[in-house]
Amino acid sequence: MKPTFNAYYFIFSKKMEKYSVNMMRISLAIIYVWFGALKIFGMSPAGELVEQTVYWFKPEIFIPILGICEVLIGLGLLIKRFIPYTIVLLLMHMAATFFPVFILKTICFDTFPYCPTLAGQYIIKNLILISGALVVAGKYNERYYAEMNLKLSEK
């Protein structure tokens, strides 16, 4: 009998069920380390947007500090025991990345809210990062409670 598309898809989906959350976690880590490093070395294309959003800070100080925070979030995603704390920091960071949408509408949209500029698209894509972080958080929360239940039942 010839294997069907559904059979191949089933095999593929079983593998993805096993590996996809770790792939998401590692992808988020790469993005955070990479983008953070760009900020540290003054090479980030988002630097100008950050300057205009938090204009009350000196950009030559604030942007590298933001970059260091982003690198730490990325590294925290790679170290499994730090994931719960890292996810909280990541979500706070992501919430802050939406400030320009409200503060700098003319930079983020040609026509609000229908036609985002490149900067606006850069911000809107953070919804994917937030969703990925929530997927990772759910998986590692599940493992944490399973381990806690195991420890409690051993007592």
Phi and psi in degrees as GROMACS dihedral restraints (atoms count N, CA, C in turn):
[ dihedral_restraints ]
;  ai    aj    ak    al  type     phi  dphi    fc
    3     4     5     6     1   -79.8    20    10
    4     5     6     7     1   127.8    20    10
    6     7     8     9     1   -62.0    20    10
    7     8     9    10     1   143.5    20    10
    9    10    11    12     1   -99.0    20    10
   10    11    12    13     1   169.7    20    10
   12    13    14    15     1   -55.3    20    10
   13    14    15    16     1   -43.6    20    10
   15    16    17    18     1   -61.7    20    10
   16    17    18    19     1   -37.0    20    10
   18    19    20    21     1   -65.4    20    10
   19    20    21    22     1   -44.9    20    10
   21    22    23    24     1   -64.9    20    10
   22    23    24    25     1   -40.4    20    10
   24    25    26    27     1   -65.1    20    10
   25    26    27    28     1   -37.8    20    10
   27    28    29    30     1   -61.1    20    10
   28    29    30    31     1   -45.8    20    10
   30    31    32    33     1   -61.3    20    10
   31    32    33    34     1   -46.4    20    10
   33    34    35    36     1   -59.9    20    10
   34    35    36    37     1   -46.2    20    10
   36    37    38    39     1   -67.7    20    10
   37    38    39    40     1   -31.9    20    10
   39    40    41    42     1   -65.7    20    10
   40    41    42    43     1   -39.9    20    10
   42    43    44    45     1   -65.8    20    10
   43    44    45    46     1   -42.4    20    10
   45    46    47    48     1   -66.4    20    10
   46    47    48    49     1   -35.3    20    10
   48    49    50    51     1   -60.0    20    10
   49    50    51    52     1   -37.2    20    10
   51    52    53    54     1   -75.6    20    10
   52    53    54    55     1   -39.5    20    10
   54    55    56    57     1  -108.9    20    10
   55    56    57    58     1   -14.9    20    10
   57    58    59    60     1   -64.7    20    10
   58    59    60    61     1   -37.6    20    10
   60    61    62    63     1   -67.4    20    10
   61    62    63    64     1   -40.7    20    10
   63    64    65    66     1   -66.4    20    10
   64    65    66    67     1   -36.9    20    10
   66    67    68    69     1   -62.1    20    10
   67    68    69    70     1   -41.8    20    10
   69    70    71    72     1   -64.1    20    10
   70    71    72    73     1   -44.8    20    10
   72    73    74    75     1   -60.6    20    10
   73    74    75    76     1   -45.6    20    10
   75    76    77    78     1   -69.0    20    10
   76    77    78    79     1   -38.2    20    10
   78    79    80    81     1   -62.3    20    10
   79    80    81    82     1   -44.9    20    10
   81    82    83    84     1   -60.8    20    10
   82    83    84    85     1   -41.8    20    10
   84    85    86    87     1   -61.7    20    10
   85    86    87    88     1   -44.5    20    10
   87    88    89    90     1   -60.5    20    10
   88    89    90    91     1   -46.6    20    10
   90    91    92    93     1   -60.2    20    10
   91    92    93    94     1   -46.1    20    10
   93    94    95    96     1   -66.1    20    10
   94    95    96    97     1   -44.1    20    10
   96    97    98    99     1   -64.8    20    10
   97    98    99   100     1   -44.4    20    10
   99   100   101   102     1   -63.6    20    10
  100   101   102   103     1   -54.3    20    10
  102   103   104   105     1   -65.4    20    10
  103   104   105   106     1   -35.9    20    10
  105   106   107   108     1   -64.7    20    10
  106   107   108   109     1   -42.8    20    10
  108   109   110   111     1   -62.3    20    10
  109   110   111   112     1   -39.0    20    10
  111   112   113   114     1   -59.6    20    10
  112   113   114   115     1   -39.4    20    10
  114   115   116   117     1   -68.7    20    10
  115   116   117   118     1   -40.1    20    10
  117   118   119   120     1   -59.6    20    10
  118   119   120   121     1   -40.8    20    10
  120   121   122   123     1   -95.0    20    10
  121   122   123   124     1    11.5    20    10
  123   124   125   126     1    68.1    20    10
  124   125   126   127     1    29.2    20    10
  126   127   128   129     1  -114.5    20    10
  127   128   129   130     1     6.2    20    10
  129   130   131   132     1   -75.8    20    10
  130   131   132   133     1   130.3    20    10
  132   133   134   135     1   -68.4    20    10
  133   134   135   136     1   -14.8    20    10
  135   136   137   138     1   -89.1    20    10
  136   137   138   139     1    -1.6    20    10
  138   139   140   141     1   -55.7    20    10
  139   140   141   142     1   -44.5    20    10
  141   142   143   144     1   -64.6    20    10
  142   143   144   145     1   -39.9    20    10
  144   145   146   147     1   -63.7    20    10
  145   146   147   148     1   -42.3    20    10
  147   148   149   150     1   -62.7    20    10
  148   149   150   151     1   -44.4    20    10
  150   151   152   153     1   -56.9    20    10
  151   152   153   154     1   -44.3    20    10
  153   154   155   156     1   -73.0    20    10
  154   155   156   157     1   -27.2    20    10
  156   157   158   159     1   -78.6    20    10
  157   158   159   160     1   -46.3    20    10
  159   160   161   162     1  -112.7    20    10
  160   161   162   163     1    59.9    20    10
  162   163   164   165     1   -64.3    20    10
  163   164   165   166     1   -16.4    20    10
  165   166   167   168     1   -80.4    20    10
  166   167   168   169     1    -8.4    20    10
  168   169   170   171     1  -103.2    20    10
  169   170   171   172     1   151.1    20    10
  171   172   173   174     1   -72.1    20    10
  172   173   174   175     1   119.5    20    10
  174   175   176   177     1   -61.3    20    10
  175   176   177   178     1   -33.0    20    10
  177   178   179   180     1   -67.6    20    10
  178   179   180   181     1   -16.3    20    10
  180   181   182   183     1  -102.2    20    10
  181   182   183   184     1   -47.5    20    10
  183   184   185   186     1   -66.1    20    10
  184   185   186   187     1   -45.5    20    10
  186   187   188   189     1   -63.8    20    10
  187   188   189   190     1   -45.1    20    10
  189   190   191   192     1   -63.3    20    10
  190   191   192   193     1   -36.0    20    10
  192   193   194   195     1   -64.8    20    10
  193   194   195   196     1   -42.5    20    10
  195   196   197   198     1   -59.5    20    10
  196   197   198   199     1   -41.9    20    10
  198   199   200   201     1   -61.3    20    10
  199   200   201   202     1   -42.4    20    10
  201   202   203   204     1   -62.0    20    10
  202   203   204   205     1   -43.0    20    10
  204   205   206   207     1   -60.1    20    10
  205   206   207   208     1   -42.3    20    10
  207   208   209   210     1   -65.0    20    10
  208   209   210   211     1   -41.6    20    10
  210   211   212   213     1   -62.4    20    10
  211   212   213   214     1   -41.7    20    10
  213   214   215   216     1   -63.9    20    10
  214   215   216   217     1   -38.3    20    10
  216   217   218   219     1   -62.1    20    10
  217   218   219   220     1   -45.0    20    10
  219   220   221   222     1   -59.7    20    10
  220   221   222   223     1   -45.3    20    10
  222   223   224   225     1   -66.5    20    10
  223   224   225   226     1   -37.3    20    10
  225   226   227   228     1   -62.1    20    10
  226   227   228   229     1   -32.4    20    10
  228   229   230   231     1   -70.0    20    10
  229   230   231   232     1   -25.2    20    10
  231   232   233   234     1   -82.1    20    10
  232   233   234   235     1   -21.9    20    10
  234   235   236   237     1  -102.2    20    10
  235   236   237   238     1   106.1    20    10
  237   238   239   240     1   -57.3    20    10
  238   239   240   241     1   -35.6    20    10
  240   241   242   243     1   -69.7    20    10
  241   242   243   244     1   -17.4    20    10
  243   244   245   246     1   -93.4    20    10
  244   245   246   247     1    -1.9    20    10
  246   247   248   249     1   -57.7    20    10
  247   248   249   250     1   -46.5    20    10
  249   250   251   252     1   -57.3    20    10
  250   251   252   253     1   -42.1    20    10
  252   253   254   255     1   -70.9    20    10
  253   254   255   256     1   -39.7    20    10
  255   256   257   258     1   -64.2    20    10
  256   257   258   259     1   -40.4    20    10
  258   259   260   261     1   -61.9    20    10
  259   260   261   262     1   -40.7    20    10
  261   262   263   264     1   -61.3    20    10
  262   263   264   265     1   -46.1    20    10
  264   265   266   267     1   -63.1    20    10
  265   266   267   268     1   -42.3    20    10
  267   268   269   270     1   -60.7    20    10
  268   269   270   271     1   -45.2    20    10
  270   271   272   273     1   -67.0    20    10
  271   272   273   274     1   -36.5    20    10
  273   274   275   276     1   -65.3    20    10
  274   275   276   277     1   -42.0    20    10
  276   277   278   279     1   -62.4    20    10
  277   278   279   280     1   -44.8    20    10
  279   280   281   282     1   -63.5    20    10
  280   281   282   283     1   -39.3    20    10
  282   283   284   285     1   -59.9    20    10
  283   284   285   286     1   -41.4    20    10
  285   286   287   288     1   -66.8    20    10
  286   287   288   289     1   -28.6    20    10
  288   289   290   291     1   -68.3    20    10
  289   290   291   292     1   -15.3    20    10
  291   292   293   294     1   -87.3    20    10
  292   293   294   295     1    -6.3    20    10
  294   295   296   297     1   -53.0    20    10
  295   296   297   298     1   -44.2    20    10
  297   298   299   300     1   -58.8    20    10
  298   299   300   301     1   -29.2    20    10
  300   301   302   303     1   -60.0    20    10
  301   302   303   304     1   -34.2    20    10
  303   304   305   306     1   -95.9    20    10
  304   305   306   307     1   -31.4    20    10
  306   307   308   309     1   -87.4    20    10
  307   308   309   310     1   -38.3    20    10
  309   310   311   312     1  -121.2    20    10
  310   311   312   313     1    56.7    20    10
  312   313   314   315     1   -56.1    20    10
  313   314   315   316     1   -37.2    20    10
  315   316   317   318     1   -70.7    20    10
  316   317   318   319     1   -24.2    20    10
  318   319   320   321     1   -83.9    20    10
  319   320   321   322     1   -29.7    20    10
  321   322   323   324     1   -91.8    20    10
  322   323   324   325     1   -20.8    20    10
  324   325   326   327     1  -139.2    20    10
  325   326   327   328     1   137.4    20    10
  327   328   329   330     1   -76.9    20    10
  328   329   330   331     1   -43.4    20    10
  330   331   332   333     1  -134.1    20    10
  331   332   333   334     1   112.3    20    10
  333   334   335   336     1   -75.9    20    10
  334   335   336   337     1   136.0    20    10
  336   337   338   339     1  -100.0    20    10
  337   338   339   340     1    17.4    20    10
  339   340   341   342     1   -89.7    20    10
  340   341   342   343     1   -28.3    20    10
  342   343   344   345     1  -126.2    20    10
  343   344   345   346     1    86.1    20    10
  345   346   347   348     1   -72.0    20    10
  346   347   348   349     1   146.4    20    10
  348   349   350   351     1   -76.8    20    10
  349   350   351   352     1  -178.9    20    10
  351   352   353   354     1   -60.6    20    10
  352   353   354   355     1   -40.4    20    10
  354   355   356   357     1   -63.0    20    10
  355   356   357   358     1   -41.1    20    10
  357   358   359   360     1   -63.3    20    10
  358   359   360   361     1   -41.4    20    10
  360   361   362   363     1   -64.2    20    10
  361   362   363   364     1   -38.5    20    10
  363   364   365   366     1   -58.6    20    10
  364   365   366   367     1   -38.8    20    10
  366   367   368   369     1   -76.9    20    10
  367   368   369   370     1   -45.0    20    10
  369   370   371   372     1   -61.0    20    10
  370   371   372   373     1   -34.8    20    10
  372   373   374   375     1   -62.7    20    10
  373   374   375   376     1   -15.3    20    10
  375   376   377   378     1   -64.3    20    10
  376   377   378   379     1   -17.9    20    10
  378   379   380   381     1   -59.1    20    10
  379   380   381   382     1   -35.1    20    10
  381   382   383   384     1   -66.1    20    10
  382   383   384   385     1   -43.4    20    10
  384   385   386   387     1   -63.6    20    10
  385   386   387   388     1   -40.1    20    10
  387   388   389   390     1   -62.8    20    10
  388   389   390   391     1   -46.7    20    10
  390   391   392   393     1   -60.8    20    10
  391   392   393   394     1   -43.5    20    10
  393   394   395   396     1   -61.6    20    10
  394   395   396   397     1   -41.6    20    10
  396   397   398   399     1   -63.4    20    10
  397   398   399   400     1   -38.5    20    10
  399   400   401   402     1   -67.3    20    10
  400   401   402   403     1   -36.4    20    10
  402   403   404   405     1   -62.7    20    10
  403   404   405   406     1   -47.9    20    10
  405   406   407   408     1   -62.2    20    10
  406   407   408   409     1   -44.1    20    10
  408   409   410   411     1   -59.6    20    10
  409   410   411   412     1   -43.0    20    10
  411   412   413   414     1   -62.2    20    10
  412   413   414   415     1   -41.8    20    10
  414   415   416   417     1   -67.3    20    10
  415   416   417   418     1   -46.0    20    10
  417   418   419   420     1   -75.7    20    10
  418   419   420   421     1   -26.6    20    10
  420   421   422   423     1   -65.6    20    10
  421   422   423   424     1   -41.7    20    10
  423   424   425   426     1   -59.8    20    10
  424   425   426   427     1   -45.8    20    10
  426   427   428   429     1   -64.3    20    10
  427   428   429   430     1   -41.0    20    10
  429   430   431   432     1   -60.5    20    10
  430   431   432   433     1   -48.8    20    10
  432   433   434   435     1   -69.0    20    10
  433   434   435   436     1   -32.4    20    10
  435   436   437   438     1   -64.1    20    10
  436   437   438   439     1   -43.0    20    10
  438   439   440   441     1   -65.6    20    10
  439   440   441   442     1   -40.6    20    10
  441   442   443   444     1   -63.8    20    10
  442   443   444   445     1   -43.1    20    10
  444   445   446   447     1   -62.9    20    10
  445   446   447   448     1   -38.7    20    10
  447   448   449   450     1   -63.7    20    10
  448   449   450   451     1   -45.0    20    10
  450   451   452   453     1   -64.5    20    10
  451   452   453   454     1   -40.3    20    10
  453   454   455   456     1   -67.2    20    10
  454   455   456   457     1   -37.0    20    10
  456   457   458   459     1   -73.6    20    10
  457   458   459   460     1   -21.5    20    10
  459   460   461   462     1   -76.6    20    10
  460   461   462   463     1   -18.6    20    10
